[in-house]
Amino acid sequence: MPYSADHKQRTRARIVECARMLFNRKGFTEVSIDEIMASAGLTRGGFYNHFRTKEELFVEAVAAYQEFNPLERWPGLDFDPQRCGSAFARQMVDAYLSREHLDDIEGHCPMIALPSDVARAGPGVKHAYRGLLERMAGLLARNADASVDAQAARRRGLALAALCVGGMVLARTIEDEAFREEIRAAAHATAHALID
């Protein structure tokens, strides 16, 4: 008896989420299809019912982060998706540059965890990564001061995204806890200054 479309979609989503966490932890090249499928509680043969290649799965794992809800991963954060304007931008920066995000290796945004892997990947992965960056910058730009013209808002959105991602990439690579926290806090304070 064939599985329902809903079952197939839930299985695919489970594979994507397991892959995303493993890619974050180990990088694209260090993760095997067998490892992804074992993490999802499935066999390797089942992989090909959903994806043609590991890179196709990588594209979907990167793109899936566009629907990420920080409250599902870090319920203690003050995040209300109904906020608007600079209040929304501030909470977005707060969530992205939070200690919870920094410490959650498996929950990292792919822009933090995978930039080197993406740089070596094919066009599909690069397109998904760019889409993620465009979405983040767009959310930050749309919630900028209403008196700012669209081009200036886009520049500010891109600058804020670059500051958030870059700050977290650097903080993630540092072992010295005090310095790591100093980088995160500096990026956070500077991002808030750009919003206000």
N, C-alpha and C positions, 0 to 999 in steps of 0.2 A: 504494500500500500504506500503510495507516494506521500511525502510530507506536504503539509499545506504551505502556501506562499508565506503566511505569517511565520510559521516555524522556520522556514528557510531564511527569512529576513532577520529573525532574532538570532539564528545561528551565525549568520554573516556579521551582524553587529558584534556578537561575542568574539568572533575571530579578529575583527578590526580592533576592538578594545584591548584584547590580549596582545596583539601585535604592537599597538601604540605604546603600551607599557614596556614591553620588551625592547622595542627600538629605543625608547627613552633611556632605559637602563644600560643597554649594551651597544647601541648603534646598529645601523642597518646591516652591515656586513657580518657582524658577529652573531646575528640571530638566524637560526635555520627555520625552514618551514616546519620541520618536525617539532622543534621547540615551541613554535607558535601554536601549532595544533594540539600538542600535549597540554599547554597552558589553558587552551580552550576546552579541554576534555574531549578532543576529537582525534581521528586518525589522519595521517598524511593524505590518504586517498580522498578524504572529504574536502581537502583544500581546493582541489580542481573543480569541484562543483560550484565554487564561488569566485575563484580568481584564476587567471591564466598564468600569472607570474608573481613572484614575491614583490617586484617593483610595482605592479598594479595594486597590490595590497598596501604598499608603502604610500602610494598616492592617496588611497582612501583613508589611511590612518592619519595622514597630515590634514587632509580636508575635513575629517570628522571633528577636529578641534574647533572648527568654526561654530559648532553648536554647543561648545563647552559651557557648563553652568558651574561657576565657582562654588555655589552653595551646595551642590551635590557632592563635591569633593572635600570642601572645607566648610562645614556647616556653621562654624563659629564666626565667620566673617560677617561684617556689616555690609551686605550687598542687596540692593533692592532694584530689580530691573525696571521698575516704574519711574525711577528718578530721571530727571531731565537736566539738560544744560551742564553747567560746570559741576554740579553735584554728582551727575552720572560719571563725568570724566574723572573726577577725584576718586570715586569709589572704584572705578575701573583700574586706575593707577594703584590704589591701595591693595586691591586683590592681586594684581599682577606682580607688584613688588612686595608682596606680603612674605612674612617669614614662613608661613604655611606653604606657599608656592615654592620658595627656595628650598625648603627641606624635603619636599615631596618629589623625589627623582622620577618616579613612575607617572606622576601627575603633571610634570612639566609641559609647558607649551612646546610644540615641536620647533618653534623658532629659537628656543633656548637650547633644547636638547640635541637638535639635529642639523645645525647649519652646515657643518663640514660634510655630512652625509648628503645633504641636499645639493650642495655645490658639485658633488661628483655624480649625482643622479641624472636620470634622463629628463626630457622636457615635461613629461606628465607630473613628476614630483615637483619640479621647479614651478610649474604653473599652480599646483595646489598650495605650495609654500607662499608664492606671491599672493594668491587669493586670501590666505590667512593674514598676511601683512596688510593687504588692502582693506580687509574687513576691520582689523584693529585700528588702523590709522583713520579709516572712515568713521568709525564710532567715536573716536576721540575728536575728529574734525567737526562732526555734526553736533557735538555737544560743547563746542567752543562758544565763546562770547558771540552773541548774535550780531554785534556791531562789526565783526571781522568779516571781510569779503571771502568768498569761497576759496580763492587761490591761497590766501593767507591762512585760512582755516586748514586747508589740506597740508600746507607746509608744517603748520604746528602739529597736526595729527601725525604726520610722518616723523617729525622730530621727537614727539612724545613716545611713539612706538619704538623708535631707534634707541632712545634713552632707556626705556623699560627693558627691552630685550637685551641691549648691550650691558646694562647694569647687572642683569641677572646672569648673563653668560659669564661675565667676569667674576661675579660673586660665587658662582657655582664652581669655578675652577680653583678657588683659593681654599687651602686647608686651614690656614690660621683663622680661627673663629672670629676674633676681634676685627681683623682686617676685612673679612668676608662681610660681617655685619656693617662695617663702616661704608663699604661700597654700596650695599643695598640701601642703607639709610641715605647716603648722599644722592643716589639716583632718585629715590622717593621724594626727598625734599626739593630737588631741582625740578622734577616733573610737576610737583604741586605749584612751584613758583611760576612755571610756564602756563599753567591753567588759570591761576588767579590774576 
